[in-house]
Each structure stands twice: as structure tokens, then as C-alpha cells.
């Protein structure tokens, strides 16, 4: 990492999210000046409020670009493109984009970052292991029953810590510019198998129940989940989990020179930390 880059701030969009907060912690541990990009930060950042973009880009040298809620949603490429143009005009010289593996809609955003004229790295990730412990699947796991509209299609679940390690390296080190890193874990697991490993790690009975996509969407809507979130989850469980990602890649190895973290290790550590304990 050059002296100039050491002195410039790194902006982490989604800096309080699953990958963002891990990246922030790693950068702080390296002594890198960090700015958290979130609606609760000061200054605040909001993808839906372009007026908030320029203040967070002031004196920034590199940006971790994580779009909320997902690059697959309508309007994402336009927002990412506009932000990228502003970032480059503001003096940013390095962009690291979090993208979704197997999401064709995300490729438009990737191309906009790749054509920005500055150093770029694409971090294209599989389904996060931490979705079972830090997102909407946490409460079902705690409750002992995970209901999803997926069958026997395997997924190479990737650990958010691996994503953070790769992104941190790309933000601070040389040798990652122009790279597309597809990140997976070291094994393929169906959702039923993943739930089985969580059950084994916790020593509790956690069941996986498969339902139709229609029943799943109707249940979400009945629970008050916003229509746009229902649409996104339905897309992810149908189009993306159709087998297109049922193979392993070497992105973690290429970026970091080590194997990715295994799902069993994630499950054991998460269970030991008590995250899946029934709060009742």
C-alpha cells in the first residue's frame, strides 16, 4: 500500500452491514482512516438521496461499494453509475464493488465500475453463510424450523469474513486491480444440509421445510414484509438458486492465497458464541 493511499480515507458503503462492518474493523486494525457510509453515520449516506453522496466522498481515496438492498433491484445500475461518476470526479482512485454471483442484473453495475477509468476490483459473492445468523433466517433457526422455497440445489455458501478479507486486501494492497474474484466456500451444500450442520453444531432440533415459491411469497406478504423485499427474495430463491451457482471457484485462493472458511467452522463458531440460542 502506498504512503499516499495510507493517508487517504477509505469509504465503506453499507459500513454497518454484514460485510461492511467487518471491513471497517479490519481497516481500523491496520490504522487506515475509515469513513462509514450509512444512514446513521455522520455525515449520513443514503442510496436514495444523491445529495448525501458528495459529503461522504470528500478526501476519499478508495470506496467499498455495497448497494442496498441488492444490485438486482430496479434502478441499481443507474444509482451505481451515478455514484461512480461522482466518486471519480471527487478524486477516488480505487473502487471495490460487492456483486452477486449468478445475478445477471448485477453485471450492468459491474460494467459501469469497470469502465470508470480508475482501479477497480469486483467481489462477486455466493450466498452468505451469515444469512443464517445475522439476517432474516436467524429467528427461524432459533425457532427450530426454517421454511424456504428451495429444493436440492446445492450452494457454495461463502463466509462474510472471507468476503471482508478479500475486500480489505483489494482496498489497501496492490495486485488486485482489474480482478473479478468469484467467492465461494470450499463445499457445496443444499439448504437442508446447511440446516443439518447448524442443528448438529447447536445440539438442537432445527428442521428444514420446503414450500412452493407462491406459498413462501404469500407468507411473507401476510407477515407484513414489503412487496419489494418479497420480490427480491422470490427472485433470489428462484432465478439465482436454479443450479447456476452449483460449482466451486478459486476466488478466495487467488485473492488471499488460502482456502476459504468451511461452513462447518462457521456453524461451530456461531453456535459456540450463542447466536442461535432461543432467547425465550
ChimeraX attribute file (.defattr): number of C-alpha atoms within 10 A of each C-alpha:
attribute: neighborCount
match mode: 1-to-1
recipient: residues
	/A:1	11
	/A:2	9
	/A:3	7
	/A:4	8
	/A:5	19
	/A:6	15
	/A:7	14
	/A:8	16
	/A:9	19
	/A:10	28
	/A:11	27
	/A:12	27
	/A:13	27
	/A:14	24
	/A:15	24
	/A:16	18
	/A:17	16
	/A:18	18
	/A:19	25
	/A:20	27
	/A:21	17
	/A:22	21
	/A:23	27
	/A:24	25
	/A:25	16
	/A:26	18
	/A:27	21
	/A:28	12
	/A:29	9
	/A:30	12
	/A:31	11
	/A:32	18
	/A:33	16
	/A:34	21
	/A:35	20
	/A:36	22
	/A:37	28
	/A:38	21
	/A:39	17
	/A:40	11
	/A:41	14
	/A:42	12
	/A:43	15
	/A:44	15
	/A:45	23
	/A:46	18
	/A:47	21
	/A:48	11
	/A:49	11
	/A:50	13
	/A:51	10
	/A:52	17
	/A:53	20
	/A:54	14
	/A:55	12
	/A:56	21
	/A:57	25
	/A:58	14
	/A:59	15
	/A:60	22
	/A:61	23
	/A:62	27
	/A:63	25
	/A:64	26
	/A:65	24
	/A:66	22
	/A:67	21
	/A:68	15
	/A:69	13
	/A:70	17
	/A:71	24
	/A:72	22
	/A:73	17
	/A:74	11
	/A:75	10
	/A:76	20
	/A:77	22
	/A:78	13
	/A:79	17
	/A:80	22
	/A:81	19
	/A:82	14
	/A:83	19
	/A:84	23
	/A:85	15
	/A:86	16
	/A:87	24
	/A:88	18
	/A:89	11
	/A:90	15
	/A:91	15
	/A:92	24
	/A:93	18
	/A:94	25
	/A:95	27
	/A:96	29
	/A:97	23
	/A:98	24
	/A:99	26
	/A:100	23
	/A:101	20
	/A:102	21
	/A:103	20
	/A:104	13
	/A:105	17
	/A:106	20
	/A:107	18
	/A:108	17
	/A:109	22
	/A:110	25
	/A:111	13
	/A:112	17
	/A:113	26
	/A:114	21
	/A:115	12
	/A:116	17
	/A:117	12
	/A:118	16
	/A:119	20
	/A:120	25
	/A:121	24
	/A:122	25
	/A:123	28
	/A:124	22
	/A:125	25
	/A:126	26
	/A:127	21
	/A:128	24
	/A:129	20
	/A:130	21
	/A:131	15
	/A:132	22
	/A:133	20
	/A:134	15
	/A:135	12
	/A:136	10
	/A:137	17
	/A:138	16
	/A:139	18
	/A:140	17
	/A:141	25
	/A:142	21
	/A:143	17
	/A:144	16
	/A:145	16
	/A:146	20
	/A:147	15
	/A:148	19
	/A:149	18
	/A:150	20
	/A:151	16
	/A:152	14
	/A:153	16
	/A:154	22
	/A:155	25
	/A:156	25
	/A:157	27
	/A:158	25
	/A:159	25
	/A:160	23
	/A:161	19
	/A:162	22
	/A:163	29
	/A:164	22
	/A:165	19
	/A:166	24
	/A:167	27
	/A:168	22
	/A:169	19
	/A:170	26
	/A:171	28
	/A:172	19
	/A:173	13
	/A:174	10
	/A:175	11
	/A:176	21
	/A:177	17
	/A:178	13
	/A:179	18
	/A:180	19
	/A:181	25
	/A:182	22
	/A:183	29
	/A:184	32
	/A:185	28
	/A:186	19
	/A:187	18
	/A:188	19
	/A:189	19
	/A:190	17
	/A:191	21
	/A:192	21
	/A:193	14
	/A:194	21
	/A:195	22
	/A:196	17
	/A:197	20
	/A:198	25
	/A:199	19
	/A:200	16
	/A:201	19
	/A:202	21
	/A:203	10
	/A:204	15
	/A:205	15
	/A:206	21
	/A:207	18
	/A:208	19
	/A:209	14
	/A:210	16
	/A:211	14
	/A:212	13
	/A:213	17
	/A:214	11
	/A:215	12
	/A:216	18
	/A:217	21
	/A:218	14
	/A:219	13
	/A:220	16
	/A:221	14
	/A:222	10
	/A:223	9
	/A:224	10
	/A:225	13
	/A:226	11
	/A:227	12
	/A:228	12
	/A:229	16
	/A:230	18
	/A:231	12
	/A:232	15
	/A:233	16
	/A:234	17
	/A:235	16
	/A:236	16
	/A:237	15
	/A:238	14
	/A:239	13
	/A:240	18
	/A:241	20
	/A:242	17
	/A:243	14
	/A:244	14
	/A:245	20
	/A:246	17
	/A:247	14
	/A:248	17
	/A:249	15
	/A:250	17
	/A:251	24
	/A:252	24
	/A:253	15
	/A:254	16
	/A:255	21
	/A:256	14
	/A:257	10
	/A:258	11
	/A:259	15
	/A:260	21
	/A:261	19
	/A:262	17
	/A:263	24
	/A:264	15
	/A:265	13
	/A:266	21
	/A:267	24
	/A:268	15
	/A:269	14
	/A:270	18
	/A:271	19
	/A:272	13
	/A:273	10
	/A:274	11
	/A:275	17
	/A:276	25
	/A:277	15
	/A:278	11
	/A:279	9
	/A:280	5
